[in-house]
Amino acid sequence: MSTTTLALNASATTCCASVLEPSLSQDQAVHLAGIFKALSDPTRVRLLSLIAAAAGDEACICDLTGPVGLSQPTVSHHMKKLTAAGLVEREQRGRWAYYRLAPGALDNLSAALTAPRPR
């Protein structure tokens, strides 16, 4: 019976060791939470997807209103949130704003959530 108890204790120690070593600092977690908060709205996720799929890797605000069925001021509000989160970049051309994915933004999110596991 003592062999079973010893095996369970060793397994529990190994299992819990990685939980005690966070892969993100508090500041990193707060930063990532802000980005995910911007993505918590389905319209913003759709807008990001539309921009990612756009020809030339950018989209004019005028081309984003129709697919999401919202007015230009509402889409501009959502785009402001995505820009503030660092997910997209904005360029003003005359009276129209053009958006493109921020380089590496989605890769950085993915990397933060798939940090190497301890061996």
N, C-alpha and C positions, 0 to 999 in steps of 0.2 A: 504494500500500500504506500510506503514511503517513496518508492520509485515513481509512482503516478503523481504524487504531490510535487516531487522535485521537477518532473517534466512540465507540469502545468506552470509552476513558478518561473521556470526558464523561458517558456513560451510567452508568458505574460510580460516579462521584462523586455524581451526582444520586440514584442508587438508595440509596447508603449514608449519605447525609447524615441522613435521618430516624432511622436506627438509632442514630446517635451522640447523639441528643437524646431521652432517655426522657420519656414523658408522665407517668410516676408517679415520685414520690420513693421512696427506700428505705423510709421510714416508711409511706407510703401502700401500698406493695406488701406490706409485712409485715401491715398491718391487713387488706387485702383477702384475703391468703392465709389469715388466721384465719377470715374469713367463709366462704371457699370450703371450708376444712377442715370447718366445720360442715355444709356442704352435700355433703360427699363421701360421706355415708351415704345409700343409697337410701331408707331409712325416713324420714329427716329431710326429704328432698325430697318424699316422699309426704305427710308431715304438713303441710308448708308449703302444698302444693297443696290439701289438704283444708280448711285454714283459709281460704285465698284463695277457695275455692268455697262456703264455708259461708254460710247465710242470716244476715243481720245482720253479716256480715264478722267473725264471731268464732265460736269453737268451744270447748265445754267439754271438758276432758280425758276425761270419761266418754264423749263421742261420738267420740273419736279412737282408742280402743283396738280396737274392733271392726273397722274398715276395714283396719287394719294387722296385725291378728291377734296383738297383743302384750299383755302384762299392763300394768296401770296403772302400776306402778313403772317398768317399762322405757320406756313412753311418756313418763312424767314425766322420766326421765333424758334422753331425746332432746330434749324440750321445753326442758329446762334449758340444753342446748348451743345450741339455736336462740335462746333468750333472751339468753344470754351473748354471742352473736355479733351481737346487735342486730337480728335479723331479725323477731322477734316480741316483743310485749308481753304481760305476764301480769297478770291481775287476780284476786285471791282473792275469792270470794263464798261465804261460809259455808265448807263443807268442800270446795267444788269450785273448781278453777282454770279460768279462761277465757283464751283466747289470741286475739290478733288480730295481723295483720301490722303491723310497725312502719311508721309513715308514711314513705314515700319510700325504704325500705330496698332494695327491688328496683330502683327507679329509679336509686338511687345506684350499685348494682352495674353496671347496664347503662351508665350514663354513664361510669363509670371505664374500661370496656372499649371504649367507642366514642368516645374523645376525638377532637376535631377533628384532622384530618390537616393537616400543613403543605402549603402550596400551592406 
